[in-house]
């Protein structure tokens, strides 16, 4: 059974996925990669381990909760590869409700070569265009990666919807990133018109590039950087969007597709708890489930909290209230995007220079 507040909501659930480096292992960051992508066959494209069962089980659990669910993909790849991508999704058995590609040919024809790799303006405007198609009460979970600027894009999108970033603030923020002036103008218009609602529940960033998780702290607890989709699945279970069968399916996929060992799953579970994204009781519950399934060996842990509480009562004579496990608060501190984008751009340029 799934946990958390999702059980209390029948609001539509929107799952927005970046395609490259988040669903597919794409090489779009080099010119060579951009050239070869259109010639890849569907069967040549490789999904990130664990992502396929994760999406399938997210849809299943939402449907079992009688909750409308929609899945969208957004890609930095050109529309010329749309057929191959759609065939790959069909091979994987992924149901989706929409997919967007970047018109790279148009950028080339207009001589806007810097826009070939610029993602912030493109993705932000696409997200703002698509949001009015959903009911105002629809809740969203966003999935991206650490290769480009998904953390900045998704956070800006979430805070525009939530009314924490005003449309008149966008020109300064987007100019600092280097977004094309035409796209800035479009983003401002879309941001002013989009219905306001605190709609983005979580942002998951796949650390495909192994960016240190501490660098994401300025984005707040809404953003969860994960080293694999098993960690993502555990957090989604905590929030009530997945059940233990879904977590188990993702764990099996990592063992089979990514040569994970049970000890590595244990380490992943311990890491996501240590970083504060997973409650101790939820970790123990998942650990017991996977141990019963033979997917990992339960770790030797300190005395259970229940036993510690019983001993404390015997010593002090005072009865403690039971511990309640709740998801992380979703009320985020105001992000200083002016300072954040400068620091993020500098780190990105340093990474590119050292690559």
Order of alpha helices (4+ residues) and beta strands (2+ residues): beta-alpha-alpha-beta-alpha-beta-alpha-alpha-beta-alpha-alpha-alpha-beta-beta-alpha-alpha-alpha-alpha-alpha-alpha
